[in-house]
Amino acid sequence: MTGVAFEDWALLAGDSPTSRTEWAAVVGSWTEPHRRYHDLAHLAAVLSIVDRLAGHATDPAAVRLAAWYHDVAYDSERDDNEAVSAARARIGLLGLVDPATVAEVERLVLLTAGHDPADGDANGAVLCDADLAVLAAPPEAYAGYASAVRAEYGHLSDADFTTGRIAVLEHLLALPTLYRTPEVTAAWTPRARANMTAELSLLRSRAAS
């Protein structure tokens, strides 16, 4: 898949036996069978948008590496996936990149838990905007995303999933700034808010019935 080839990884983490092993392990994690949205297609999409927005980052290489790891651990029955993914990045990148880059990648991965980087955090803005780009997709694509997320939570009843999904959407809609990269803020924000508001209305109506 474009964007997730070893050649793309090697530009960031070098070409060595250790790097090749780590790349294969990372890709393997993203192809776990239980994933319906948080899969290689999502990774490729995030990497593509990070590349598009890289000029806004202060450390584009760290942001790209953080994109590779941001959902490397994904289990819908856990609530610490970002922390596990960050720890996985710290261990996996040891010896492949310098310690400062490892620390920045770990920090950025942790940011994707709340998608609320501090003002002036250019690297965080680029990664979080890329991760949330799907929210501004055309309605049909957004519906496909929402359906895939529901499939990942197949172990939950409709009532429990609805409660949790409402909380997620309310959190995102309450963020003072949903997107922070100037290039996309004006175009993406209205579409994303419209998509989420429509889904939230549907979920609330289901919860009330």
C-alpha positions as CSV (number, residue, x, y, z in Angstrom):
1,M,0.0,0.0,0.0
2,T,1.3,3.4,-1.0
3,G,2.9,5.2,1.9
4,V,3.5,2.2,4.1
5,A,6.3,0.5,2.1
6,F,9.6,-0.2,3.7
7,E,11.2,2.4,1.5
8,D,9.1,5.1,3.2
9,W,9.9,3.8,6.6
10,A,13.6,3.6,5.8
11,L,13.8,7.3,5.1
12,L,13.0,7.8,8.7
13,A,14.5,4.9,10.5
14,G,17.3,3.7,8.2
15,D,17.8,0.5,6.3
16,S,19.2,-2.1,8.7
17,P,18.2,-5.6,9.8
18,T,16.8,-4.1,13.0
19,S,14.8,-1.5,11.1
20,R,13.4,-4.0,8.7
21,T,12.3,-6.2,11.6
22,E,10.6,-3.3,13.3
23,W,8.9,-2.2,10.2
24,A,7.5,-5.7,9.6
25,A,6.3,-5.8,13.2
26,V,4.6,-2.4,12.9
27,V,2.9,-3.3,9.7
28,G,1.8,-6.6,11.2
29,S,0.1,-4.8,14.1
30,W,-1.8,-2.6,11.7
31,T,-3.1,-5.7,9.8
32,E,-4.6,-7.5,12.8
33,P,-7.8,-9.1,11.8
34,H,-10.0,-7.3,14.4
35,R,-9.3,-3.9,12.9
36,R,-12.0,-2.4,10.7
37,Y,-11.1,1.3,10.7
38,H,-7.8,1.5,12.5
39,D,-6.0,-0.5,9.7
40,L,-3.4,0.0,7.0
41,A,-5.8,2.2,5.0
42,H,-6.1,4.5,8.0
43,L,-2.3,4.5,8.5
44,A,-1.7,5.3,4.8
45,A,-4.3,8.1,4.9
46,V,-2.7,9.7,8.0
47,L,0.8,9.5,6.5
48,S,-0.5,11.1,3.3
49,I,-2.0,14.0,5.1
50,V,1.1,14.4,7.3
51,D,3.1,14.7,4.1
52,R,0.8,17.3,2.8
53,L,1.0,19.3,6.1
54,A,4.6,18.6,6.8
55,G,5.7,22.2,6.1
56,H,3.8,23.3,9.2
57,A,5.7,21.0,11.5
58,T,9.0,21.8,13.3
59,D,10.1,18.2,13.1
60,P,8.4,16.5,10.2
61,A,10.3,13.3,10.6
62,A,9.1,12.9,14.2
63,V,5.6,13.5,13.1
64,R,5.8,10.9,10.4
65,L,7.2,8.4,12.8
66,A,4.4,9.2,15.3
67,A,1.9,8.6,12.5
68,W,3.4,5.1,12.0
69,Y,2.9,4.3,15.7
70,H,-0.2,6.3,16.7
71,D,-2.5,3.3,16.6
72,V,0.0,0.5,16.5
73,A,-1.7,-0.9,19.6
74,Y,-5.4,-1.0,19.1
75,D,-7.8,-3.1,21.2
76,S,-11.3,-1.7,21.5
77,E,-11.7,-3.5,24.8
78,R,-8.9,-1.3,26.4
79,D,-8.8,2.4,27.2
80,D,-5.0,2.8,27.2
81,N,-4.2,2.2,23.5
82,E,-2.4,5.5,23.1
83,A,-0.2,4.8,26.1
84,V,0.6,1.3,24.9
85,S,1.3,2.6,21.4
86,A,3.6,5.3,22.8
87,A,5.5,2.7,24.8
88,R,5.7,0.5,21.7
89,A,7.3,3.4,19.8
90,R,9.8,4.1,22.6
91,I,10.9,0.5,22.6
92,G,10.8,-0.1,18.8
93,L,12.7,3.0,17.8
94,L,15.5,2.5,20.3
95,G,18.8,2.6,18.5
96,L,17.1,3.5,15.1
97,V,16.7,7.2,15.7
98,D,18.2,9.6,18.2
99,P,16.8,9.8,21.8
100,A,15.3,13.3,21.3
101,T,13.3,12.0,18.3
102,V,12.2,9.0,20.3
103,A,10.9,11.2,23.1
104,E,9.1,13.5,20.6
105,V,7.4,10.5,18.9
106,E,6.3,9.2,22.2
107,R,4.9,12.6,23.2
108,L,3.0,13.0,19.9
109,V,1.5,9.5,20.1
110,L,0.1,10.3,23.6
111,L,-1.5,13.5,22.2
112,T,-3.8,11.4,20.0
113,A,-5.7,10.3,23.1
114,G,-7.4,13.7,23.4
115,H,-6.5,15.4,20.1
116,D,-6.0,18.7,22.0
117,P,-2.4,19.9,21.4
118,A,-1.3,23.1,23.2
119,D,-1.2,26.3,21.3
120,G,2.1,26.6,19.4
121,D,2.6,22.8,19.3
122,A,3.1,22.6,15.5
123,N,4.1,19.0,15.5
124,G,1.0,18.0,17.6
125,A,-1.3,20.1,15.3
126,V,-0.1,18.3,12.2
127,L,-0.5,14.8,13.7
128,C,-3.8,15.4,15.3
129,D,-5.2,17.1,12.2
130,A,-4.1,14.2,10.1
131,D,-5.7,11.7,12.5
132,L,-9.0,13.6,12.6
133,A,-9.1,14.3,8.8
134,V,-11.7,11.6,8.3
135,L,-14.2,13.7,10.3
136,A,-14.3,16.2,7.4
137,A,-14.8,13.5,4.7
138,P,-17.9,13.6,2.4
139,P,-21.0,12.3,4.2
140,E,-20.9,8.9,2.5
141,A,-17.2,8.4,3.4
142,Y,-17.9,9.6,7.0
143,A,-20.8,7.1,7.2
144,G,-18.4,4.3,6.2
145,Y,-15.9,5.4,8.8
146,A,-18.7,5.4,11.5
147,S,-19.8,2.0,10.4
148,A,-16.3,0.6,10.6
149,V,-15.8,2.0,14.1
150,R,-19.0,0.3,15.1
151,A,-17.7,-3.0,13.7
152,E,-14.6,-2.6,15.9
153,Y,-16.8,-2.4,18.9
154,G,-18.9,-5.4,18.0
155,H,-18.4,-6.8,21.5
156,L,-20.6,-4.0,22.9
157,S,-24.4,-3.9,22.9
158,D,-26.0,-1.1,20.8
159,A,-26.9,0.7,24.0
160,D,-23.4,0.6,25.4
161,F,-21.8,1.6,22.1
162,T,-24.2,4.5,21.7
163,T,-23.4,5.8,25.1
164,G,-19.6,5.6,24.5
165,R,-19.8,7.0,21.0
166,I,-21.9,10.0,22.1
167,A,-19.2,10.8,24.7
168,V,-16.5,10.7,22.0
169,L,-18.4,13.0,19.7
170,E,-19.3,15.4,22.5
171,H,-15.7,15.6,23.4
172,L,-14.6,16.4,19.9
173,L,-17.4,18.9,19.3
174,A,-16.4,20.7,22.6
175,L,-12.8,21.2,21.6
176,P,-12.2,24.9,21.2
177,T,-10.3,24.2,18.0
178,L,-10.9,21.0,16.1
179,Y,-8.2,21.6,13.5
180,R,-5.2,23.7,14.1
181,T,-3.2,23.7,10.8
182,P,-4.0,26.9,8.9
183,E,-4.1,25.1,5.6
184,V,-7.1,23.0,6.5
185,T,-8.9,24.7,9.4
186,A,-11.3,26.8,7.4
187,A,-12.2,24.0,4.9
188,W,-12.4,21.1,7.2
189,T,-14.0,22.5,10.4
190,P,-17.5,23.1,9.1
191,R,-17.7,19.7,7.3
192,A,-16.4,17.9,10.3
193,R,-18.8,19.6,12.7
194,A,-21.7,18.9,10.3
195,N,-20.8,15.2,10.1
196,M,-20.4,14.8,13.8
197,T,-23.5,16.8,14.7
198,A,-25.6,14.6,12.3
199,E,-24.2,11.4,13.8
200,L,-24.8,12.7,17.3
201,S,-28.4,13.6,16.6
202,L,-29.0,10.1,15.2
203,L,-27.3,8.4,18.2
204,R,-29.3,10.6,20.7
205,S,-32.5,9.7,19.0
206,R,-31.7,6.0,19.2
207,A,-30.8,6.4,22.9
208,A,-34.1,8.1,23.6
209,S,-36.2,5.5,21.8
